[in-house]
Amino acid sequence: MKKVAVYCGSSKGNSPIYMEQARRLGEILVANGIDLVYGGATVGCMGAVADGVLEAGGQVIGVIPKKLADVEIAHQNLTEIHVVETMHERKALMAELADGFIALPGGSGTLEEWFEVFTWAQLDYHHKPCALLNINRYYDPIVALFDHMITEGFVKKEYKELIMLEENADALLTRMTDYQPRYIHKW
């Protein structure tokens, strides 16, 4: 795995642990020889993970829509930045560039971006690991929702098993590196 896309908030969150762990993930990526692909902003957790990679001497590829370049404040010190027209282009390019996907805590945009690549994995459009870094147990409600969707017959248990969920970034990257894709027949 050479490049990982990280989806996360352009906000800091209410606890300092989110920014600390975002920066720490950046450092861990570099220690494992992995480049970062992310949304291109300098604010919130997005900026923290990019700064963690850059300060550790790693490579960062940002992908940001023109409309958000000013709102989210495009990071000026990246290795490479792609300014695209739409969110669709942003997501497609990030997915194309990355060998795996991690969601840190974030809002609806973070969830939407991660769920899209996770859905693509379910449908066999790619064979890349999809992970949630469960900082401060942030994603526990998502795990509970998956259990509910399984109970109600809308999601196969095997799909939930595709999600790599860890509270520790080192453990998560080890699992992602060792990932062996498998196709689950949907119908």
C-alpha positions in Angstrom: 0.0 0.0 0.0 1.6 3.2 -1.2 -1.2 5.8 -0.8 -4.1 6.1 1.6 -7.1 8.4 1.3 -8.1 9.9 4.6 -11.6 11.4 5.0 -12.1 13.6 8.0 -13.7 16.8 9.3 -12.8 20.3 8.3 -13.7 21.0 11.9 -11.6 20.3 15.0 -14.3 18.6 17.0 -15.0 19.3 20.7 -12.2 17.3 22.1 -8.5 17.9 21.5 -8.0 14.2 21.0 -9.4 14.4 17.4 -6.7 16.9 16.2 -4.0 15.1 18.2 -4.9 11.7 16.6 -5.3 13.1 13.1 -1.8 14.5 13.3 -0.5 11.3 14.8 -2.1 9.3 11.9 -0.1 11.5 9.6 3.1 10.7 11.4 2.3 7.0 11.4 1.6 7.0 7.6 5.1 8.4 7.0 6.7 5.9 9.4 5.1 3.2 7.2 6.1 4.7 3.9 2.6 5.6 2.9 1.6 8.9 1.2 -1.6 10.8 2.1 -4.4 11.6 -0.3 -7.0 13.9 1.3 -9.4 16.8 0.7 -6.7 19.5 0.4 -7.7 21.8 3.2 -5.6 23.4 5.9 -8.4 23.5 8.6 -9.6 21.1 11.2 -8.7 17.5 11.2 -8.0 17.6 7.5 -5.2 20.2 8.1 -3.9 18.2 11.1 -3.4 14.9 9.2 -1.7 16.7 6.3 0.6 18.7 8.7 1.4 15.4 10.5 2.6 13.9 7.2 4.4 17.0 6.0 6.2 17.6 9.3 7.4 14.0 9.3 8.8 14.4 5.8 6.1 12.6 3.9 4.2 13.3 0.7 0.7 14.8 0.6 -1.7 14.9 -2.4 -4.7 17.2 -1.9 -7.8 17.2 -4.0 -10.2 20.1 -3.5 -13.0 21.6 -5.5 -12.6 25.1 -6.7 -15.7 26.2 -4.8 -14.2 25.0 -1.5 -10.6 26.1 -2.0 -11.4 29.4 -0.3 -14.0 28.1 2.2 -11.9 25.2 3.5 -8.7 27.2 2.9 -6.6 25.1 0.5 -3.4 24.0 2.0 -0.5 25.8 0.4 2.4 23.5 1.3 1.3 20.2 -0.2 3.5 18.0 -2.4 0.7 18.1 -5.0 -2.7 19.7 -5.2 -5.5 19.1 -7.7 -8.2 21.7 -7.9 -11.2 20.1 -9.5 -14.7 21.5 -10.5 -17.0 19.3 -8.4 -17.3 17.0 -5.4 -17.9 14.1 -7.7 -14.5 14.8 -9.4 -12.9 15.1 -6.0 -14.2 11.8 -4.8 -13.4 10.0 -8.0 -9.8 11.2 -8.1 -9.2 10.5 -4.5 -10.5 6.9 -5.0 -8.4 6.5 -8.1 -5.2 7.7 -6.4 -5.6 5.7 -3.2 -4.8 2.1 -2.3 -7.0 2.2 0.8 -9.4 4.4 2.7 -9.6 5.6 6.3 -12.3 7.8 7.9 -11.4 9.8 10.9 -14.2 11.5 12.9 -16.0 14.1 10.8 -19.5 15.2 9.7 -21.9 14.2 7.0 -19.3 14.9 4.2 -16.8 12.5 5.8 -19.5 9.8 6.2 -20.7 10.3 2.6 -17.3 10.0 1.1 -16.3 7.0 3.1 -19.7 5.2 2.6 -19.3 5.7 -1.1 -16.0 3.9 -1.4 -17.2 1.3 1.1 -20.3 0.7 -1.1 -18.0 0.3 -4.1 -16.1 -2.4 -2.3 -19.3 -4.2 -1.5 -20.2 -4.1 -5.2 -16.8 -5.2 -6.3 -15.8 -2.0 -8.1 -12.5 -2.0 -6.2 -10.6 -4.3 -3.9 -9.1 -1.8 -1.5 -9.4 -1.8 2.3 -12.0 0.5 3.9 -11.3 1.5 7.5 -12.7 3.6 10.4 -10.3 5.0 12.9 -12.5 4.9 16.0 -11.0 7.8 17.9 -12.8 8.4 21.2 -15.2 5.6 20.2 -16.7 8.1 17.6 -17.8 5.3 15.2 -19.6 3.1 17.8 -23.0 4.4 16.7 -22.2 3.4 13.1 -21.3 -0.1 14.2 -24.6 -0.2 16.1 -26.4 1.0 12.9 -24.7 -1.8 10.9 -25.9 -4.3 13.5 -29.5 -2.9 13.1 -29.3 -3.0 9.3 -28.2 -6.6 9.5 -31.0 -7.5 11.9 -33.5 -5.9 9.6 -32.2 -7.7 6.6 -30.8 -4.7 4.6 -27.1 -5.6 5.0 -25.3 -8.9 4.9 -23.2 -9.7 8.0 -20.3 -10.3 5.6 -20.4 -6.6 4.5 -19.9 -5.4 8.1 -16.9 -7.7 8.3 -15.3 -5.8 5.4 -15.0 -2.7 7.7 -11.7 -2.4 9.4 -12.4 -0.8 12.7 -9.6 0.1 15.2 -9.0 2.6 17.9 -5.3 2.6 17.3 -3.8 3.9 14.1 -0.8 1.5 14.2 -3.0 -1.5 14.4 -5.3 -0.2 11.7 -2.4 0.3 9.2 -1.1 -3.2 10.0 -4.5 -4.6 9.2 -4.8 -2.5 6.0 -1.4 -3.6 4.8 -2.3 -7.3 5.4 -5.7 -6.9 3.7 -6.8 -9.7 1.4 -9.8 -8.7 -0.7 -12.8 -11.0 -1.0 -15.9 -10.7 -3.1 -19.2 -11.4 -1.4 -22.0 -12.3 -3.8 -24.7 -9.7 -3.2 -27.8 -11.6 -4.5 
